Amino acid sequence: MSETQSTVKNTRTLVGRIVSDKRAKTVTVLVERRAAHELYGKIVARSRKYHAHDEKGEYKLGDMVEISETRPISKTKAWAVTRLVEKAKLI
């Protein structure tokens, strides 16, 4: 493999909505997914919150963002915001 070729890492990426931006350099992202119930087969919504690193503090409450897995940054933070998918709508 030559130096001109870029090495692509297979990191997991998720898309979710920011539900908290109160901490410095950290946002809480709520990721929702739909899955079939184990016994009944009905489609149900499952959700999970991830703490993601936001170095510049540029993402705000309600923004839809993409996060990707990184090295552990703190005890609870091993994800980083990679891009803004959709800006929060004003009410």
MOPAC internal coordinates of N, CA, C and O (Angstrom, degrees):
PM7 1SCF
backbone

  N    0.0000 0     0.00 0     0.00 0    0    0    0
  C    1.4515 1     0.00 0     0.00 0    1    0    0
  C    1.5201 1   108.67 1     0.00 0    2    1    0
  O    1.2310 1   120.00 1   -52.07 1    3    2    1
  N    1.3174 1   117.61 1   127.93 1    3    2    1
  C    1.4597 1   120.90 1  -177.75 1    5    3    2
  C    1.5236 1   110.95 1   -85.56 1    6    5    3
  O    1.2310 1   121.24 1   -12.43 1    7    6    5
  N    1.3223 1   115.23 1   167.57 1    7    6    5
  C    1.4588 1   120.31 1  -178.22 1    9    7    6
  C    1.5167 1   112.37 1   -71.44 1   10    9    7
  O    1.2310 1   119.68 1   158.59 1   11   10    9
  N    1.3315 1   118.21 1   -21.41 1   11   10    9
  C    1.4570 1   120.06 1  -178.26 1   13   11   10
  C    1.5194 1   112.62 1   -74.78 1   14   13   11
  O    1.2310 1   120.02 1   156.47 1   15   14   13
  N    1.3339 1   117.56 1   -23.53 1   15   14   13
  C    1.4569 1   120.28 1   177.99 1   17   15   14
  C    1.5179 1   109.32 1   -79.23 1   18   17   15
  O    1.2310 1   121.01 1   -43.64 1   19   18   17
  N    1.3435 1   115.68 1   136.36 1   19   18   17
  C    1.4573 1   118.94 1   178.53 1   21   19   18
  C    1.5195 1   109.35 1   -88.56 1   22   21   19
  O    1.2310 1   121.11 1   -37.94 1   23   22   21
  N    1.3218 1   115.49 1   142.06 1   23   22   21
  C    1.4564 1   120.00 1   177.83 1   25   23   22
  C    1.5224 1   107.94 1   -88.87 1   26   25   23
  O    1.2310 1   120.74 1   -53.94 1   27   26   25
  N    1.3188 1   116.20 1   126.06 1   27   26   25
  C    1.4595 1   121.50 1  -178.12 1   29   27   26
  C    1.5192 1   108.01 1  -102.56 1   30   29   27
  O    1.2310 1   121.19 1   -58.28 1   31   30   29
  N    1.3447 1   115.33 1   121.72 1   31   30   29
  C    1.4550 1   120.33 1   177.42 1   33   31   30
  C    1.5190 1   109.18 1   -87.82 1   34   33   31
  O    1.2310 1   120.95 1   -35.71 1   35   34   33
  N    1.3021 1   115.78 1   144.29 1   35   34   33
  C    1.4605 1   120.41 1   177.04 1   37   35   34
  C    1.5241 1   108.76 1   -91.15 1   38   37   35
  O    1.2310 1   120.62 1   -98.24 1   39   38   37
  N    1.3298 1   116.43 1    81.76 1   39   38   37
  C    1.4538 1   120.89 1   178.83 1   41   39   38
  C    1.5170 1   109.35 1   -99.32 1   42   41   39
  O    1.2310 1   120.89 1   -34.38 1   43   42   41
  N    1.3087 1   115.91 1   145.62 1   43   42   41
  C    1.4620 1   120.61 1   178.82 1   45   43   42
  C    1.5244 1   109.37 1   -72.41 1   46   45   43
  O    1.2310 1   120.33 1   -39.77 1   47   46   45
  N    1.3163 1   116.98 1   140.23 1   47   46   45
  C    1.4608 1   122.03 1   174.51 1   49   47   46
  C    1.5191 1   108.80 1  -127.29 1   50   49   47
  O    1.2310 1   121.10 1   -36.98 1   51   50   49
  N    1.3298 1   115.51 1   143.02 1   51   50   49
  C    1.4577 1   122.36 1   179.00 1   53   51   50
  C    1.5183 1   108.85 1  -133.67 1   54   53   51
  O    1.2310 1   120.44 1   -24.51 1   55   54   53
  N    1.3125 1   116.76 1   155.49 1   55   54   53
  C    1.4619 1   121.91 1   177.17 1   57   55   54
  C    1.5190 1   107.93 1  -119.15 1   58   57   55
  O    1.2310 1   120.71 1   -49.44 1   59   58   57
  N    1.3326 1   116.25 1   130.56 1   59   58   57
  C    1.4589 1   120.34 1  -179.40 1   61   59   58
  C    1.5140 1   112.01 1  -156.56 1   62   61   59
  O    1.2310 1   121.31 1    -3.27 1   63   62   61
  N    1.3311 1   115.11 1   176.73 1   63   62   61
  C    1.4636 1   122.18 1  -177.76 1   65   63   62
  C    1.5224 1   110.09 1  -104.42 1   66   65   63
  O    1.2310 1   120.72 1   -41.48 1   67   66   65
  N    1.3311 1   116.23 1   138.52 1   67   66   65
  C    1.4736 1   121.27 1   179.01 1   69   67   66
  C    1.5251 1   108.94 1   -75.00 1   70   69   67
  O    1.2310 1   120.84 1   -55.78 1   71   70   69
  N    1.3335 1   115.99 1   124.22 1   71   70   69
  C    1.4586 1   121.36 1   179.63 1   73   71   70
  C    1.5249 1   112.10 1  -108.96 1   74   73   71
  O    1.2310 1   120.04 1   169.16 1   75   74   73
  N    1.3450 1   117.53 1   -10.84 1   75   74   73
  C    1.4618 1   120.66 1   176.30 1   77   75   74
  C    1.5263 1   109.30 1  -154.28 1   78   77   75
  O    1.2310 1   121.39 1   -45.09 1   79   78   77
  N    1.3389 1   114.94 1   134.91 1   79   78   77
  C    1.4696 1   120.56 1   176.21 1   81   79   78
  C    1.5249 1   110.63 1  -132.93 1   82   81   79
  O    1.2310 1   120.59 1  -151.14 1   83   82   81
  N    1.3233 1   116.48 1    28.86 1   83   82   81
  C    1.4615 1   121.44 1  -173.76 1   85   83   82
  C    1.5297 1   114.36 1   -77.84 1   86   85   83
  O    1.2310 1   119.92 1   155.03 1   87   86   85
  N    1.3316 1   117.76 1   -24.97 1   87   86   85
  C    1.4611 1   119.81 1  -177.55 1   89   87   86
  C    1.5156 1   111.88 1   -89.56 1   90   89   87
  O    1.2310 1   120.86 1   -25.81 1   91   90   89
  N    1.3169 1   115.95 1   154.19 1   91   90   89
  C    1.4616 1   121.09 1   179.25 1   93   91   90
  C    1.5252 1   109.68 1   -70.57 1   94   93   91
  O    1.2310 1   120.61 1   -51.18 1   95   94   93
  N    1.3192 1   116.44 1   128.82 1   95   94   93
  C    1.4769 1   124.31 1   176.30 1   97   95   94
  C    1.5210 1   114.28 1    61.07 1   98   97   95
  O    1.2310 1   119.79 1  -162.20 1   99   98   97
  N    1.3358 1   118.00 1    17.80 1   99   98   97
  C    1.4614 1   121.21 1  -179.38 1  101   99   98
  C    1.5246 1   110.08 1  -139.37 1  102  101   99
  O    1.2310 1   120.83 1   -42.46 1  103  102  101
  N    1.3260 1   116.02 1   137.54 1  103  102  101
  C    1.4598 1   121.51 1   172.65 1  105  103  102
  C    1.5213 1   108.30 1  -125.82 1  106  105  103
  O    1.2310 1   120.84 1   -29.00 1  107  106  105
  N    1.3334 1   115.99 1   151.00 1  107  106  105
  C    1.4525 1   121.31 1   175.39 1  109  107  106
  C    1.5178 1   107.71 1  -101.87 1  110  109  107
  O    1.2310 1   120.91 1   -55.95 1  111  110  109
  N    1.3378 1   115.87 1   124.05 1  111  110  109
  C    1.4620 1   121.35 1  -175.53 1  113  111  110
  C    1.5257 1   108.90 1  -113.31 1  114  113  111
  O    1.2310 1   120.66 1   -54.24 1  115  114  113
  N    1.3357 1   116.34 1   125.76 1  115  114  113
  C    1.4580 1   122.39 1   177.33 1  117  115  114
  C    1.5250 1   108.31 1   -94.46 1  118  117  115
  O    1.2310 1   120.64 1   -63.28 1  119  118  117
  N    1.3276 1   116.38 1   116.72 1  119  118  117
  C    1.4608 1   122.26 1  -179.95 1  121  119  118
  C    1.5224 1   107.94 1  -106.28 1  122  121  119
  O    1.2310 1   120.76 1   -58.69 1  123  122  121
  N    1.3352 1   116.15 1   121.31 1  123  122  121
  C    1.4554 1   121.17 1   179.27 1  125  123  122
  C    1.5142 1   109.51 1  -109.17 1  126  125  123
  O    1.2310 1   120.91 1   -37.96 1  127  126  125
  N    1.3258 1   115.86 1   142.04 1  127  126  125
  C    1.4540 1   121.04 1   176.56 1  129  127  126
  C    1.5095 1   108.39 1  -141.60 1  130  129  127
  O    1.2310 1   120.85 1   -22.23 1  131  130  129
  N    1.3122 1   115.99 1   157.77 1  131  130  129
  C    1.4644 1   121.13 1   178.24 1  133  131  130
  C    1.5213 1   108.37 1  -107.32 1  134  133  131
  O    1.2310 1   121.07 1   -46.23 1  135  134  133
  N    1.3293 1   115.55 1   133.77 1  135  134  133
  C    1.4596 1   120.35 1  -179.02 1  137  135  134
  C    1.5244 1   108.91 1  -142.01 1  138  137  135
  O    1.2310 1   121.00 1   -25.78 1  139  138  137
  N    1.3058 1   115.68 1   154.22 1  139  138  137
  C    1.4597 1   120.47 1   177.56 1  141  139  138
  C    1.5271 1   109.61 1   -77.67 1  142  141  139
  O    1.2310 1   120.65 1   -41.16 1  143  142  141
  N    1.3234 1   116.36 1   138.84 1  143  142  141
  C    1.4534 1   121.53 1   176.66 1  145  143  142
  C    1.5299 1   109.04 1   -64.62 1  146  145  143
  O    1.2310 1   120.48 1   -40.21 1  147  146  145
  N    1.3258 1   116.69 1   139.79 1  147  146  145
  C    1.4577 1   121.37 1  -173.42 1  149  147  146
  C    1.5256 1   112.52 1   -59.96 1  150  149  147
  O    1.2310 1   120.16 1   137.53 1  151  150  149
  N    1.3352 1   117.30 1   -42.47 1  151  150  149
  C    1.4580 1   121.13 1  -175.14 1  153  151  150
  C    1.5279 1   112.64 1   -94.62 1  154  153  151
  O    1.2310 1   120.50 1   134.34 1  155  154  153
  N    1.3327 1   116.66 1   -45.66 1  155  154  153
  C    1.4588 1   120.23 1  -170.53 1  157  155  154
  C    1.5260 1   114.06 1   -95.39 1  158  157  155
  O    1.2310 1   119.94 1   164.35 1  159  158  157
  N    1.3220 1   117.72 1   -15.65 1  159  158  157
  C    1.4562 1   120.23 1   177.04 1  161  159  158
  C    1.5105 1   115.39 1    79.21 1  162  161  159
  O    1.2310 1   119.69 1   176.71 1  163  162  161
  N    1.3306 1   118.20 1    -3.29 1  163  162  161
  C    1.4608 1   121.19 1   179.16 1  165  163  162
  C    1.5280 1   109.29 1   -69.78 1  166  165  163
  O    1.2310 1   120.47 1   -37.25 1  167  166  165
  N    1.3204 1   116.71 1   142.75 1  167  166  165
  C    1.4565 1   121.33 1   177.91 1  169  167  166
  C    1.5284 1   108.52 1   -76.66 1  170  169  167
  O    1.2310 1   120.73 1   -58.70 1  171  170  169
  N    1.3286 1   116.21 1   121.30 1  171  170  169
  C    1.4677 1   121.59 1  -179.78 1  173  171  170
  C    1.5229 1   109.61 1  -124.22 1  174  173  171
  O    1.2310 1   120.65 1   -26.44 1  175  174  173
  N    1.3306 1   116.37 1   153.56 1  175  174  173
  C    1.4657 1   121.45 1   179.72 1  177  175  174
  C    1.5194 1   109.15 1   -87.18 1  178  177  175
  O    1.2310 1   120.81 1   -50.77 1  179  178  177
  N    1.3129 1   116.06 1   129.23 1  179  178  177
  C    1.4653 1   122.26 1   175.45 1  181  179  178
  C    1.5262 1   106.47 1  -115.75 1  182  181  179
  O    1.2310 1   120.48 1   -36.19 1  183  182  181
  N    1.3273 1   116.70 1   143.81 1  183  182  181
  C    1.4612 1   119.30 1   179.85 1  185  183  182
  C    1.5207 1   110.56 1  -139.01 1  186  185  183
  O    1.2310 1   121.29 1   -23.91 1  187  186  185
  N    1.3185 1   115.14 1   156.09 1  187  186  185
  C    1.4579 1   121.44 1   178.33 1  189  187  186
  C    1.5268 1   108.57 1  -151.35 1  190  189  187
  O    1.2310 1   120.73 1   -35.36 1  191  190  189
  N    1.3261 1   116.21 1   144.64 1  191  190  189
  C    1.4657 1   121.12 1   178.32 1  193  191  190
  C    1.5200 1   110.11 1  -101.96 1  194  193  191
  O    1.2310 1   121.04 1   -41.72 1  195  194  193
  N    1.3197 1   115.61 1   138.28 1  195  194  193
  C    1.4565 1   122.52 1   177.11 1  197  195  194
  C    1.5186 1   108.66 1  -124.22 1  198  197  195
  O    1.2310 1   120.35 1   -39.46 1  199  198  197
  N    1.3360 1   116.93 1   140.54 1  199  198  197
  C    1.4577 1   121.59 1   171.72 1  201  199  198
  C    1.5236 1   107.07 1   -89.30 1  202  201  199
  O    1.2310 1   120.42 1   -54.46 1  203  202  201
  N    1.3299 1   116.80 1   125.54 1  203  202  201
  C    1.4630 1   120.80 1  -176.79 1  205  203  202
  C    1.5223 1   109.99 1  -123.87 1  206  205  203
  O    1.2310 1   121.15 1   -33.41 1  207  206  205
  N    1.3208 1   115.41 1   146.59 1  207  206  205
  C    1.4569 1   122.77 1  -178.74 1  209  207  206
  C    1.5194 1   110.30 1   -79.50 1  210  209  207
  O    1.2310 1   120.63 1   -49.06 1  211  210  209
  N    1.3394 1   116.40 1   130.94 1  211  210  209
  C    1.4689 1   123.70 1   178.49 1  213  211  210
  C    1.5254 1   106.57 1  -131.98 1  214  213  211
  O    1.2310 1   120.41 1   -91.89 1  215  214  213
  N    1.3248 1   116.81 1    88.11 1  215  214  213
  C    1.4665 1   123.07 1  -171.41 1  217  215  214
  C    1.5240 1   113.27 1   -54.81 1  218  217  215
  O    1.2310 1   119.95 1   132.88 1  219  218  217
  N    1.3274 1   117.70 1   -47.12 1  219  218  217
  C    1.4741 1   121.36 1  -174.02 1  221  219  218
  C    1.5264 1   113.07 1   -91.74 1  222  221  219
  O    1.2310 1   119.41 1   171.08 1  223  222  221
  N    1.3055 1   118.74 1    -8.92 1  223  222  221
  C    1.4575 1   121.47 1  -178.09 1  225  223  222
  C    1.5099 1   112.40 1    69.32 1  226  225  223
  O    1.2310 1   120.15 1  -146.30 1  227  226  225
  N    1.3332 1   117.32 1    33.70 1  227  226  225
  C    1.4645 1   121.10 1  -174.29 1  229  227  226
  C    1.5195 1   113.87 1   -89.64 1  230  229  227
  O    1.2310 1   119.31 1   166.65 1  231  230  229
  N    1.3353 1   118.92 1   -13.35 1  231  230  229
  C    1.4582 1   121.20 1  -178.11 1  233  231  230
  C    1.5184 1   109.70 1   -98.31 1  234  233  231
  O    1.2310 1   120.72 1   -41.17 1  235  234  233
  N    1.3382 1   116.24 1   138.83 1  235  234  233
  C    1.4581 1   121.42 1  -173.19 1  237  235  234
  C    1.5221 1   111.97 1  -118.74 1  238  237  235
  O    1.2310 1   121.03 1    -9.19 1  239  238  237
  N    1.3095 1   115.64 1   170.81 1  239  238  237
  C    1.4581 1   124.11 1  -179.68 1  241  239  238
  C    1.5276 1   110.67 1   -55.34 1  242  241  239
  O    1.2310 1   120.41 1   -50.20 1  243  242  241
  N    1.3243 1   116.83 1   129.80 1  243  242  241
  C    1.4564 1   121.52 1   177.97 1  245  243  242
  C    1.5148 1   115.19 1    93.83 1  246  245  243
  O    1.2310 1   119.81 1   167.85 1  247  246  245
  N    1.3297 1   117.97 1   -12.15 1  247  246  245
  C    1.4687 1   121.02 1   178.71 1  249  247  246
  C    1.5260 1   110.07 1   -69.03 1  250  249  247
  O    1.2310 1   121.05 1   -37.04 1  251  250  249
  N    1.3400 1   115.59 1   142.96 1  251  250  249
  C    1.4659 1   121.56 1   172.99 1  253  251  250
  C    1.5203 1   106.38 1   -94.19 1  254  253  251
  O    1.2310 1   120.39 1   -58.52 1  255  254  253
  N    1.3410 1   116.86 1   121.48 1  255  254  253
  C    1.4643 1   121.11 1  -174.97 1  257  255  254
  C    1.5247 1   111.06 1  -130.38 1  258  257  255
  O    1.2310 1   121.57 1   -18.08 1  259  258  257
  N    1.3313 1   114.60 1   161.92 1  259  258  257
  C    1.4615 1   121.48 1   173.37 1  261  259  258
  C    1.5200 1   107.27 1  -105.54 1  262  261  259
  O    1.2310 1   120.66 1   -47.54 1  263  262  261
  N    1.3360 1   116.34 1   132.46 1  263  262  261
  C    1.4645 1   120.98 1   178.09 1  265  263  262
  C    1.5200 1   108.61 1  -118.44 1  266  265  263
  O    1.2310 1   120.99 1   -30.32 1  267  266  265
  N    1.3146 1   115.70 1   149.68 1  267  266  265
  C    1.4643 1   119.56 1   177.98 1  269  267  266
  C    1.5221 1   109.11 1  -131.28 1  270  269  267
  O    1.2310 1   121.51 1   -26.64 1  271  270  269
  N    1.3157 1   114.72 1   153.36 1  271  270  269
  C    1.4542 1   121.99 1  -177.38 1  273  271  270
  C    1.5291 1   109.74 1   -71.66 1  274  273  271
  O    1.2310 1   120.55 1   -42.90 1  275  274  273
  N    1.3271 1   116.55 1   137.10 1  275  274  273
  C    1.4603 1   122.05 1   179.00 1  277  275  274
  C    1.5229 1   108.68 1  -134.48 1  278  277  275
  O    1.2310 1   121.46 1     5.03 1  279  278  277
  N    1.3260 1   114.81 1  -174.97 1  279  278  277
  C    1.4633 1   119.05 1   173.85 1  281  279  278
  C    1.5276 1   108.45 1   -67.06 1  282  281  279
  O    1.2310 1   119.31 1   -22.68 1  283  282  281
  N    1.3241 1   118.93 1   157.32 1  283  282  281
  C    1.4651 1   120.10 1   177.65 1  285  283  282
  C    1.5261 1   111.42 1   -62.32 1  286  285  283
  O    1.2310 1   121.16 1   -54.24 1  287  286  285
  N    1.3412 1   115.38 1   125.76 1  287  286  285
  C    1.4629 1   121.01 1  -178.91 1  289  287  286
  C    1.5308 1   109.62 1   -98.11 1  290  289  287
  O    1.2310 1   120.47 1   146.19 1  291  290  289
  N    1.3223 1   116.71 1   -33.81 1  291  290  289
  C    1.4599 1   121.64 1   175.36 1  293  291  290
  C    1.5226 1   108.12 1  -150.47 1  294  293  291
  O    1.2310 1   120.37 1    10.31 1  295  294  293
  N    1.3190 1   116.91 1  -169.69 1  295  294  293
  C    1.4650 1   121.01 1  -177.82 1  297  295  294
  C    1.5287 1   112.11 1   -59.25 1  298  297  295
  O    1.2310 1   120.18 1   139.76 1  299  298  297
  N    1.3228 1   117.27 1   -40.24 1  299  298  297
  C    1.4660 1   120.80 1  -175.67 1  301  299  298
  C    1.5197 1   113.63 1  -111.33 1  302  301  299
  O    1.2310 1   119.59 1   178.48 1  303  302  301
  N    1.3258 1   118.40 1    -1.52 1  303  302  301
  C    1.4616 1   120.89 1  -171.23 1  305  303  302
  C    1.5235 1   112.08 1  -116.45 1  306  305  303
  O    1.2310 1   120.96 1   -67.82 1  307  306  305
  N    1.3504 1   115.76 1   112.18 1  307  306  305
  C    1.4624 1   120.89 1   177.41 1  309  307  306
  C    1.5285 1   110.53 1  -136.08 1  310  309  307
  O    1.2310 1   120.45 1  -156.39 1  311  310  309
  N    1.3331 1   116.75 1    23.61 1  311  310  309
  C    1.4575 1   123.52 1   178.19 1  313  311  310
  C    1.5232 1   108.16 1  -129.78 1  314  313  311
  O    1.2310 1   120.38 1   -25.55 1  315  314  313
  N    1.3316 1   116.88 1   154.45 1  315  314  313
  C    1.4591 1   122.05 1   177.79 1  317  315  314
  C    1.5179 1   109.06 1  -134.93 1  318  317  315
  O    1.2310 1   120.52 1   -36.57 1  319  318  317
  N    1.3233 1   116.60 1   143.43 1  319  318  317
  C    1.4625 1   121.09 1   177.44 1  321  319  318
  C    1.5253 1   108.05 1   -73.85 1  322  321  319
  O    1.2310 1   120.75 1   -53.60 1  323  322  321
  N    1.3403 1   116.16 1   126.40 1  323  322  321
  C    1.4636 1   120.02 1  -178.33 1  325  323  322
  C    1.5150 1   112.80 1  -100.69 1  326  325  323
  O    1.2310 1   120.11 1   143.00 1  327  326  325
  N    1.3491 1   117.40 1   -37.00 1  327  326  325
  C    1.4680 1   118.24 1   179.94 1  329  327  326
  C    1.5172 1   110.98 1  -159.70 1  330  329  327
  O    1.2310 1   121.64 1   -20.47 1  331  330  329
  N    1.3233 1   114.46 1   159.53 1  331  330  329
  C    1.4564 1   122.48 1   176.77 1  333  331  330
  C    1.5231 1   108.14 1   -89.26 1  334  333  331
  O    1.2310 1   120.27 1   -55.94 1  335  334  333
  N    1.3253 1   117.09 1   124.06 1  335  334  333
  C    1.4541 1   121.42 1   178.97 1  337  335  334
  C    1.5191 1   110.06 1   -90.64 1  338  337  335
  O    1.2310 1   120.88 1   134.64 1  339  338  337
  N    1.3435 1   115.92 1   -45.36 1  339  338  337
  C    1.4605 1   120.71 1  -178.10 1  341  339  338
  C    1.5175 1   109.51 1  -151.15 1  342  341  339
  O    1.2310 1   120.41 1   -47.73 1  343  342  341
  N    1.3299 1   116.82 1   132.27 1  343  342  341
  C    1.4625 1   122.20 1   178.28 1  345  343  342
  C    1.5204 1   109.13 1   -72.77 1  346  345  343
  O    1.2310 1   120.14 1   -28.99 1  347  346  345
  N    1.3274 1   117.33 1   151.01 1  347  346  345
  C    1.4554 1   122.29 1   179.44 1  349  347  346
  C    1.5272 1   109.54 1   -64.75 1  350  349  347
  O    1.2310 1   121.27 1   -39.99 1  351  350  349
  N    1.3235 1   115.18 1   140.01 1  351  350  349
  C    1.4727 1   120.50 1   178.23 1  353  351  350
  C    1.5147 1   109.64 1   -82.04 1  354  353  351
  O    1.2310 1   120.34 1   -40.79 1  355  354  353
  N    1.3215 1   116.96 1   139.21 1  355  354  353
  C    1.4548 1   121.17 1   175.87 1  357  355  354
  C    1.5200 1   109.12 1   -81.65 1  358  357  355
  O    1.2310 1   121.12 1   -40.95 1  359  358  357
  N    1.3228 1   115.47 1   139.05 1  359  358  357
  C    1.4732 1   119.84 1  -178.40 1  361  359  358
  C    1.5071 1   109.94 1   -89.98 1  362  361  359
  O    1.2310 1   120.10 1   180.00 1  363  362  361

